[in-house]
């Protein structure tokens, strides 16, 4: 039996036990599984029962508490205070209307060069300055909770473009001015990675029979954009993804292509020294074919004609989804 078949059988068996598993709760609430684990470990807001098979399971009361927890955080209440509120009461009030049922305010594109203005006007979502300040203070809990709240409310593309990238720019600017803050970059990257990985679990009903394979170019360590794209594909388009991560040797990428038969292969190069396009031309030609997409600023001129080049997160998401669902 293959490893993926064993994983699928375990997933189905767990879902058949009484209550809800963490994956099902994460999908239902739109809250990353790592965030749910943090709420449980740090604040005690978690599953209250065990199934006959010994698994921790969420019941209906737990779900109502989590819905209230999410609502309070979205409205700007600190996670610790929100947890104390939902744990003080046995019967949580009915869940508020969904995002779609609430009044819809037009969200105009932010002016160029001012990507944080939209975030500053939205309740429950931190401004760039607030998120950067939490990172500078090495407050991993606040960084993780705020990123989770933004992802739950607005999804990956919005969070990436309006919060994550401006915060990274702030951190990098401080590094260039002072020569310090590498620990800030590491903490912010770690908390962001934890939130994104929780969104890349295999969809219960993938929209396409063939997965999308994502990897960094050989010797490229910058894997966060790859995980962000995988999270958007999985969580918002139900496209199954397989992420090979940083510094993927091209022979390993080729082997993975032959074994998985992906619809799309996305390769990220952030640095010029990792952007040699020649290895892309040597990737195997599959039947049915796989579209190879190159993302990142590191790629040199001269990409093979068969390789699609994308210039932005939204461009990458659109190109990959179109090819995966074709």
Buried (B, 14 or more C-beta within 10 A) or exposed (E): EEEEEEEEEEBEEBEEBEBBBBBBBBBEBBBBBBBBBBBBEBBEBBBBEEBEEEBBBBBEEBBBBBBBBBBBBBEEBEBEEBBBBBBEEEEBEEBBEEEEEEEEEEEEEBEEEEBBEBBBEBEBBBBBBBBBBBBBEEBBBBBBBBBBBBBBBBBBBBBBBBBBBBBBEBBEEBBEEEEEBEEBBEBBBEBBBBBBBBBBBBBEEBEBEBBBBBBBBBEBEBBBBBBBBBBBBBBBBBBBBBBBEBBBBBEEBBEBBEEBBBBBBBBBBBBEEBBBBEBBEEBEEBEEEBBBBBBBEBBEEEBEEEBBBBEEBEBBBEBBBEBBEE
